[in-house]
Amino acid sequence: MALGKPAFEQGPIRPPSEALSLLLRFNRNCPWNRCLFCPVYKGKKFSRRSFAEIKQDILAVASAVEKIKELSFRNGFGGNITREVLALIKNDDSNMLSVAFWQYHGAETVFLQDGDALMLPTVQLLELLRLLHEHLPGVKRITTYARSATLLRRSAEELRQLKSAGLNRIHVGLESGHDPVLAYMQKGITGAQHVAAGLKVKEAGMELSEYVILGLGGSTMWRGHALDTAKALNAINPDFIRVRTLAIHPVSPLYGCFQQGEFVPLNDEGVLREEKLLLENLQGINSAFYSDHILNLLEEVCGQLPEDLAAMIEVIERYFALSTPQRECFRLGRRTGYYRSLTDMENLPLAGVVENLYRQLQKEG
């Protein structure tokens, strides 16, 4: 059932933890866009969306919310957004379905896209946040990506004002605290600047989520990457530490370095050794540690620091205690989507499927 416009603009990415959030595009692409490892936005220019454009999108979402509620009433669902209501608009050619999905999951969180919403002037951001709360009054959490370099240009008072206006959480791509890795990857920031930016966010009372890329130092800088990243995280004490495993995408500039043999990536087990070293050196902080990404081999390495630290390290040690064939089977099961955790290997029917595939691949060489 087509509800027609209003449509509003959405960007291509968001953090996994914002999967249930409404996506509102405050700017297009990334203001830096030079990081070697990143395939996103390559060949595209950064641009700020105008205040009028963003305001119109907020009004469009508010209109969509009302239209979807009316649809629910007309079909006997009392204004509730149910699976049946989602089915009624699943073929709608606007992004009305994304609003309905958001309503279905509570309509409480919003993520501001793309790479760095704080590039907008603070006065504009404050007014847009006010409008967002005025027209979408059920929203309880608003979050965005921000570069450390951008945060350093914001005064502590500006960040406090944004927090008071409803910007609750900042996602920062720390990636590494090791200056040689940051320089090689053309991150445009130092470890010390990352720390200063993170502390600024914390002092403003906002939640802070710092992202770390496992394997970013490759085979030569992995130890420094792990140790200095732990040092930076210890200094910041972010609310969340989220790890991602490096994948060298053919679109990323790093792919050329890899092809030329200049950058030698770690294998899965090298990445786990690096992650174990990182964990062993996280001290004096109470961050939540998450491995919430499909690229991570051991997704179950997660918990609350410091109380769950030993258990997280034990997961990695449990993997290395497996025999070589068992480790190979687990990696195969994980990378083909059969396994989510080491305990899945105890599911005999599932393990049988993976082992048959393993034997088939061995037979085929």
LOMARTOR-658073 format. One record per residue (C-alpha): residue number from 1; residue in three letters; chain; y, z, x. Coordinates in Angstrom, 1 decimal, padded with zeros to 4 digits, always signed. Example, Ala and Ser with C-alpha at 12.3 -4.5 7.8 and 13.67 -1.06 7.14 Angstrom:
REM residues 2
     k     r   c        Y        Z        X
     1   ala   A   -004.5   +007.8   +012.3
     2   ser   A   -001.1   +007.1   +013.7
REM end
This chain:
REM residues 365
     k     r   c        Y        Z        X
     1   met   A   +000.0   +000.0   +000.0
     2   ala   A   +003.2   -001.1   +001.6
     3   leu   A   +006.1   +001.3   +001.3
     4   gly   A   +008.4   -001.1   +003.2
     5   lys   A   +011.2   +000.1   +005.5
     6   pro   A   +012.6   +002.4   +006.8
     7   ala   A   +011.2   +001.7   +010.3
     8   phe   A   +012.3   +003.5   +013.4
     9   glu   A   +011.8   +002.9   +017.1
    10   gln   A   +009.1   +004.5   +019.1
    11   gly   A   +008.2   +004.2   +022.8
    12   pro   A   +004.8   +003.7   +024.5
    13   ile   A   +003.9   +007.1   +025.9
    14   arg   A   +003.9   +010.8   +025.3
    15   pro   A   +002.0   +013.8   +026.8
    16   pro   A   -001.5   +014.4   +025.4
    17   ser   A   -000.3   +017.8   +024.2
    18   glu   A   +002.2   +016.0   +022.0
    19   ala   A   -000.4   +014.0   +020.1
    20   leu   A   +000.5   +015.5   +016.8
    21   ser   A   +004.3   +015.3   +017.3
    22   leu   A   +006.7   +012.9   +015.7
    23   leu   A   +007.9   +010.5   +018.4
    24   leu   A   +011.7   +009.7   +018.4
    25   arg   A   +013.1   +007.3   +021.0
    26   phe   A   +016.3   +008.7   +022.5
    27   asn   A   +016.3   +006.2   +025.4
    28   arg   A   +014.2   +003.2   +026.6
    29   asn   A   +012.0   +003.3   +029.6
    30   cys   A   +012.5   +005.4   +032.8
    31   pro   A   +015.8   +005.9   +034.6
    32   trp   A   +014.0   +006.0   +038.0
    33   asn   A   +011.0   +003.7   +037.6
    34   arg   A   +010.2   +003.5   +041.4
    35   cys   A   +007.2   +005.8   +041.7
    36   leu   A   +004.4   +003.9   +043.5
    37   phe   A   +001.6   +005.4   +041.4
    38   cys   A   +003.2   +004.7   +038.0
    39   pro   A   +002.3   +001.6   +036.0
    40   val   A   +004.5   +002.4   +033.0
    41   tyr   A   +007.8   +000.5   +032.4
    42   lys   A   +007.4   -001.7   +035.4
    43   gly   A   +009.5   -004.8   +035.0
    44   lys   A   +011.6   -003.1   +032.4
    45   lys   A   +015.2   -001.8   +032.6
    46   phe   A   +016.3   +001.7   +031.5
    47   ser   A   +018.8   +001.8   +028.7
    48   arg   A   +020.4   +004.6   +026.7
    49   arg   A   +020.1   +004.2   +022.9
    50   ser   A   +023.4   +004.7   +021.1
    51   phe   A   +024.2   +007.8   +019.1
    52   ala   A   +024.4   +005.6   +016.0
    53   glu   A   +020.9   +004.1   +016.6
    54   ile   A   +019.3   +007.5   +017.1
    55   lys   A   +021.0   +009.0   +014.1
    56   gln   A   +019.8   +006.1   +012.0
    57   asp   A   +016.2   +006.7   +013.2
    58   ile   A   +016.4   +010.4   +012.2
    59   leu   A   +017.6   +009.4   +008.7
    60   ala   A   +014.9   +006.8   +008.5
    61   val   A   +012.2   +009.4   +009.2
    62   ala   A   +013.7   +011.7   +006.6
    63   ser   A   +013.6   +008.9   +004.1
    64   ala   A   +010.0   +008.1   +005.0
    65   val   A   +009.1   +011.8   +004.5
    66   glu   A   +010.4   +011.6   +001.0
    67   lys   A   +008.8   +008.3   +000.2
    68   ile   A   +005.4   +009.6   +001.3
    69   lys   A   +005.8   +012.7   -000.8
    70   glu   A   +006.7   +010.6   -003.8
    71   leu   A   +003.6   +008.5   -003.2
    72   ser   A   +001.5   +011.6   -003.1
    73   phe   A   +002.9   +012.8   -006.4
    74   arg   A   +002.4   +009.4   -008.1
    75   asn   A   -001.3   +009.4   -007.1
    76   gly   A   -002.0   +012.9   -008.3
    77   phe   A   -001.9   +014.8   -005.0
    78   gly   A   +001.0   +017.1   -005.8
    79   gly   A   +003.2   +016.0   -002.9
    80   asn   A   +000.5   +017.1   -000.4
    81   ile   A   -000.3   +014.7   +002.4
    82   thr   A   -004.1   +014.3   +002.3
    83   arg   A   -006.5   +011.9   +003.9
    84   glu   A   -006.4   +010.0   +000.6
    85   val   A   -002.7   +009.6   +001.0
    86   leu   A   -003.1   +008.4   +004.6
    87   ala   A   -005.6   +005.9   +003.3
    88   leu   A   -003.1   +004.5   +000.8
    89   ile   A   -000.7   +003.5   +003.5
    90   lys   A   -003.0   +002.8   +006.4
    91   asn   A   -002.2   -000.9   +006.3
    92   asp   A   +001.6   -000.4   +006.0
    93   asp   A   +003.4   -002.8   +008.5
    94   ser   A   +006.1   -000.3   +009.4
    95   asn   A   +005.6   +002.9   +011.3
    96   met   A   +005.4   +004.8   +008.0
    97   leu   A   +001.8   +005.8   +008.8
    98   ser   A   +002.9   +007.7   +011.9
    99   val   A   +005.2   +009.8   +009.8
   100   ala   A   +002.4   +010.5   +007.3
   101   phe   A   +000.1   +011.5   +010.1
   102   trp   A   +002.8   +013.8   +011.4
   103   gln   A   +003.2   +015.3   +007.9
   104   tyr   A   -000.6   +015.7   +007.6
   105   his   A   -000.6   +017.9   +010.7
   106   gly   A   +002.3   +020.1   +009.6
   107   ala   A   +005.4   +018.2   +010.6
   108   glu   A   +006.5   +020.9   +012.9
   109   thr   A   +006.8   +019.3   +016.4
   110   val   A   +009.0   +016.4   +017.7
   111   phe   A   +008.8   +014.7   +021.1
   112   leu   A   +011.9   +012.9   +022.4
   113   gln   A   +011.1   +009.6   +024.2
   114   asp   A   +011.0   +007.8   +026.7
   115   gly   A   +011.1   +008.9   +030.3
   116   asp   A   +014.0   +011.3   +030.3
   117   ala   A   +016.0   +012.2   +027.1
   118   leu   A   +018.3   +014.5   +029.1
   119   met   A   +020.0   +011.3   +030.5
   120   leu   A   +022.0   +011.3   +027.3
   121   pro   A   +025.3   +013.3   +027.4
   122   thr   A   +024.8   +016.9   +026.5
   123   val   A   +027.4   +016.7   +023.6
   124   gln   A   +025.5   +013.9   +022.1
   125   leu   A   +022.2   +015.6   +022.5
   126   leu   A   +023.5   +018.8   +020.8
   127   glu   A   +024.7   +016.8   +017.8
   128   leu   A   +021.5   +014.8   +017.6
   129   leu   A   +019.4   +018.1   +017.7
   130   arg   A   +021.6   +019.4   +014.9
   131   leu   A   +021.1   +016.3   +012.8
   132   leu   A   +017.3   +016.5   +013.5
   133   his   A   +017.1   +020.1   +012.2
   134   glu   A   +019.4   +019.3   +009.2
   135   his   A   +017.3   +016.3   +008.0
   136   leu   A   +013.9   +017.6   +009.1
   137   pro   A   +014.2   +021.3   +008.5
   138   gly   A   +010.5   +022.1   +009.0
   139   val   A   +010.6   +021.3   +012.7
   140   lys   A   +009.9   +024.3   +014.9
   141   arg   A   +009.4   +022.7   +018.4
   142   ile   A   +011.3   +019.9   +020.1
   143   thr   A   +010.2   +018.7   +023.5
   144   thr   A   +011.0   +016.0   +026.0
   145   tyr   A   +010.2   +014.6   +029.5
   146   ala   A   +012.9   +015.2   +032.1
   147   arg   A   +013.1   +014.4   +035.8
   148   ser   A   +013.9   +017.2   +038.2
   149   ala   A   +016.8   +015.2   +039.5
   150   thr   A   +018.3   +015.1   +036.0
   151   leu   A   +017.8   +018.8   +035.4
   152   leu   A   +019.6   +019.6   +038.6
   153   arg   A   +022.6   +017.7   +037.3
   154   arg   A   +022.7   +019.9   +034.2
   155   ser   A   +024.5   +023.2   +034.4
   156   ala   A   +022.6   +026.4   +033.4
   157   glu   A   +025.0   +026.7   +030.4
   158   glu   A   +024.2   +023.2   +029.2
   159   leu   A   +020.5   +023.9   +029.3
   160   arg   A   +021.0   +027.2   +027.4
   161   gln   A   +023.0   +025.3   +024.7
   162   leu   A   +020.2   +022.8   +024.4
   163   lys   A   +017.7   +025.6   +024.0
   164   ser   A   +019.8   +027.2   +021.3
   165   ala   A   +020.1   +023.9   +019.5
   166   gly   A   +016.2   +023.7   +019.4
   167   leu   A   +015.1   +021.9   +022.5
   168   asn   A   +012.2   +024.3   +023.2
   169   arg   A   +010.0   +022.7   +025.9
   170   ile   A   +010.5   +020.4   +029.0
   171   his   A   +007.8   +018.3   +030.5
   172   val   A   +008.3   +017.6   +034.2
   173   gly   A   +006.3   +015.3   +036.5
   174   leu   A   +006.1   +017.5   +039.5
   175   glu   A   +003.2   +015.4   +040.8
   176   ser   A   +003.2   +017.1   +044.2
   177   gly   A   +005.1   +019.8   +046.1
   178   his   A   +004.3   +018.2   +049.4
   179   asp   A   +007.3   +016.3   +050.8
   180   pro   A   +005.4   +013.7   +052.7
   181   val   A   +003.5   +012.8   +049.5
   182   leu   A   +006.7   +012.7   +047.4
   183   ala   A   +008.4   +010.5   +050.0
   184   tyr   A   +005.5   +008.1   +050.3
   185   met   A   +005.2   +007.8   +046.5
   186   gln   A   +009.0   +007.3   +046.2
   187   lys   A   +009.4   +010.1   +043.8
   188   gly   A   +013.0   +010.5   +044.7
   189   ile   A   +012.8   +014.3   +044.9
   190   thr   A   +011.7   +017.0   +047.3
   191   gly   A   +009.5   +020.0   +046.7
   192   ala   A   +012.4   +022.4   +047.1
   193   gln   A   +014.4   +020.4   +044.5
   194   his   A   +011.4   +020.5   +042.1
   195   val   A   +011.4   +024.3   +042.5
   196   ala   A   +015.2   +024.6   +041.8
   197   ala   A   +014.9   +022.4   +038.7
   198   gly   A   +011.9   +024.3   +037.4
   199   leu   A   +013.6   +027.7   +037.8
   200   lys   A   +016.7   +026.3   +036.0
   201   val   A   +014.6   +025.4   +033.0
   202   lys   A   +012.9   +028.8   +033.0
   203   glu   A   +016.2   +030.6   +033.3
   204   ala   A   +017.5   +028.8   +030.2
   205   gly   A   +014.6   +030.2   +028.2
   206   met   A   +012.8   +026.9   +027.7
   207   glu   A   +009.1   +026.5   +028.0
   208   leu   A   +008.2   +024.4   +031.1
   209   ser   A   +005.2   +022.2   +031.5
   210   glu   A   +004.7   +020.9   +035.1
   211   tyr   A   +002.3   +018.0   +035.8
   212   val   A   +000.3   +017.6   +039.0
   213   ile   A   -001.6   +014.5   +040.0
   214   leu   A   -004.8   +015.3   +041.7
   215   gly   A   -005.7   +012.9   +044.5
   216   leu   A   -002.0   +011.8   +045.0
   217   gly   A   -002.2   +012.6   +048.7
   218   gly   A   -005.2   +010.3   +049.2
   219   ser   A   -007.7   +010.9   +052.0
   220   thr   A   -005.0   +011.8   +054.7
   221   met   A   -002.6   +014.2   +052.9
   222   trp   A   -004.9   +015.9   +050.4
   223   arg   A   -004.8   +019.3   +052.0
   224   gly   A   -001.0   +019.4   +052.4
   225   his   A   -000.7   +018.1   +048.8
   226   ala   A   -002.9   +020.9   +047.5
   227   leu   A   -001.3   +023.7   +049.5
   228   asp   A   +002.4   +022.7   +049.0
   229   thr   A   +001.9   +022.0   +045.4
   230   ala   A   +000.4   +025.5   +044.9
   231   lys   A   +003.4   +026.9   +046.8
   232   ala   A   +005.9   +025.1   +044.5
   233   leu   A   +004.0   +026.2   +041.4
   234   asn   A   +003.9   +029.8   +042.6
   235   ala   A   +007.7   +029.7   +043.1
   236   ile   A   +008.3   +028.2   +039.6
   237   asn   A   +005.7   +030.0   +037.6
   238   pro   A   +005.8   +027.4   +034.8
   239   asp   A   +004.4   +028.1   +031.3
   240   phe   A   +001.9   +025.3   +031.7
   241   ile   A   +000.3   +023.5   +034.6
   242   arg   A   -001.3   +020.2   +033.6
   243   val   A   -003.4   +018.3   +036.1
   244   arg   A   -004.1   +014.5   +036.0
   245   thr   A   -006.4   +012.6   +038.4
   246   leu   A   -004.9   +009.6   +040.1
   247   ala   A   -005.9   +006.3   +038.8
   248   ile   A   -004.6   +003.3   +040.7
   249   his   A   -003.6   +000.8   +038.0
   250   pro   A   -003.3   -002.9   +039.1
   251   val   A   +000.2   -003.0   +037.7
   252   ser   A   +001.4   -000.1   +039.8
   253   pro   A   +002.9   -000.7   +043.3
   254   leu   A   +000.3   +001.6   +044.8
   255   tyr   A   -002.4   -000.9   +044.0
   256   gly   A   -001.0   -003.2   +046.7
   257   cys   A   -001.1   -000.3   +049.2
   258   phe   A   -004.7   +000.3   +048.2
   259   gln   A   -005.7   -003.3   +048.6
   260   gln   A   -004.2   -003.5   +052.1
   261   gly   A   -006.0   -000.3   +053.1
   262   glu   A   -002.8   +001.6   +053.6
   263   phe   A   -003.7   +004.1   +050.9
   264   val   A   -007.3   +005.4   +050.8
   265   pro   A   -008.0   +007.3   +047.6
   266   leu   A   -010.2   +010.3   +047.3
   267   asn   A   -013.5   +010.0   +045.5
   268   asp   A   -014.3   +012.2   +042.5
   269   glu   A   -015.8   +014.9   +044.7
   270   gly   A   -012.9   +014.8   +047.1
   271   val   A   -010.6   +015.4   +044.2
   272   leu   A   -012.6   +018.4   +043.1
   273   arg   A   -012.3   +019.9   +046.6
   274   glu   A   -008.6   +019.4   +046.5
   275   glu   A   -008.4   +021.0   +043.0
   276   lys   A   -010.4   +024.0   +044.2
   277   leu   A   -008.0   +024.4   +047.2
   278   leu   A   -005.1   +024.2   +044.8
   279   leu   A   -006.5   +026.9   +042.5
   280   glu   A   -007.4   +029.2   +045.4
   281   asn   A   -003.8   +029.2   +046.4
   282   leu   A   -002.2   +029.8   +043.0
   283   gln   A   -001.0   +033.4   +043.3
   284   gly   A   +001.3   +035.8   +041.4
   285   ile   A   +001.8   +033.5   +038.4
   286   asn   A   +000.8   +033.7   +034.7
   287   ser   A   +000.7   +030.0   +033.9
   288   ala   A   -001.8   +028.3   +031.5
   289   phe   A   -003.8   +025.8   +033.5
   290   tyr   A   -005.0   +022.6   +031.6
   291   ser   A   -007.1   +019.7   +032.6
   292   asp   A   -006.4   +017.9   +029.3
   293   his   A   -006.9   +014.3   +030.3
   294   ile   A   -009.8   +011.9   +030.2
   295   leu   A   -009.3   +011.0   +033.9
   296   asn   A   -010.2   +014.5   +035.0
   297   leu   A   -013.9   +014.8   +036.0
   298   leu   A   -014.1   +018.5   +035.0
   299   glu   A   -012.1   +018.8   +031.8
   300   glu   A   -013.3   +022.4   +031.3
   301   val   A   -011.4   +023.6   +034.4
   302   cys   A   -008.8   +025.3   +032.2
   303   gly   A   -007.6   +028.8   +031.4
   304   gln   A   -005.0   +031.4   +031.8
   305   leu   A   -003.8   +032.6   +035.2
   306   pro   A   -004.6   +034.9   +036.8
   307   glu   A   -007.4   +036.3   +034.6
   308   asp   A   -009.3   +033.0   +034.3
   309   leu   A   -008.9   +031.8   +037.9
   310   ala   A   -012.3   +032.9   +039.1
   311   ala   A   -014.0   +031.2   +036.1
   312   met   A   -012.2   +027.9   +036.8
   313   ile   A   -013.2   +027.9   +040.4
   314   glu   A   -016.8   +028.7   +039.3
   315   val   A   -016.9   +025.5   +037.2
   316   ile   A   -016.2   +023.5   +040.3
   317   glu   A   -018.7   +025.4   +042.3
   318   arg   A   -021.3   +024.9   +039.6
   319   tyr   A   -020.8   +021.1   +039.9
   320   phe   A   -021.3   +021.2   +043.7
   321   ala   A   -024.5   +023.3   +043.2
   322   leu   A   -026.1   +020.4   +041.4
   323   ser   A   -028.4   +018.0   +043.3
   324   thr   A   -027.0   +014.7   +044.3
   325   pro   A   -028.8   +012.8   +041.5
   326   gln   A   -027.6   +015.4   +039.0
   327   arg   A   -024.0   +015.0   +040.2
   328   glu   A   -024.3   +011.2   +040.0
   329   cys   A   -025.7   +011.5   +036.5
   330   phe   A   -022.9   +013.7   +035.4
   331   arg   A   -020.2   +011.4   +036.8
   332   leu   A   -021.9   +008.5   +035.0
   333   gly   A   -022.1   +010.4   +031.8
   334   arg   A   -018.5   +011.5   +032.1
   335   arg   A   -017.1   +008.1   +032.9
   336   thr   A   -019.0   +006.4   +030.1
   337   gly   A   -017.9   +009.0   +027.6
   338   tyr   A   -021.2   +010.7   +026.9
   339   tyr   A   -020.3   +014.0   +028.6
   340   arg   A   -017.2   +016.1   +028.1
   341   ser   A   -018.4   +019.1   +030.2
   342   leu   A   -021.2   +020.2   +032.5
   343   thr   A   -022.9   +022.0   +029.6
   344   asp   A   -023.4   +018.7   +027.9
   345   met   A   -026.1   +018.0   +030.5
   346   glu   A   -028.1   +020.7   +028.7
   347   asn   A   -028.1   +018.6   +025.5
   348   leu   A   -031.5   +017.0   +026.1
   349   pro   A   -031.2   +013.9   +023.8
   350   leu   A   -027.7   +013.2   +025.3
   351   ala   A   -029.0   +013.8   +028.8
   352   gly   A   -031.9   +011.4   +028.2
   353   val   A   -029.5   +008.6   +027.3
   354   val   A   -027.5   +009.1   +030.5
   355   glu   A   -030.6   +009.4   +032.7
   356   asn   A   -032.0   +006.2   +031.3
   357   leu   A   -028.7   +004.4   +032.0
   358   tyr   A   -028.7   +005.9   +035.5
   359   arg   A   -032.2   +004.7   +036.2
   360   gln   A   -031.3   +001.2   +034.8
   361   leu   A   -028.3   +001.0   +037.1
   362   gln   A   -030.4   +002.1   +040.1
   363   lys   A   -033.0   -000.5   +039.3
   364   glu   A   -030.3   -003.2   +039.1
   365   gly   A   -028.8   -002.1   +042.4
REM end
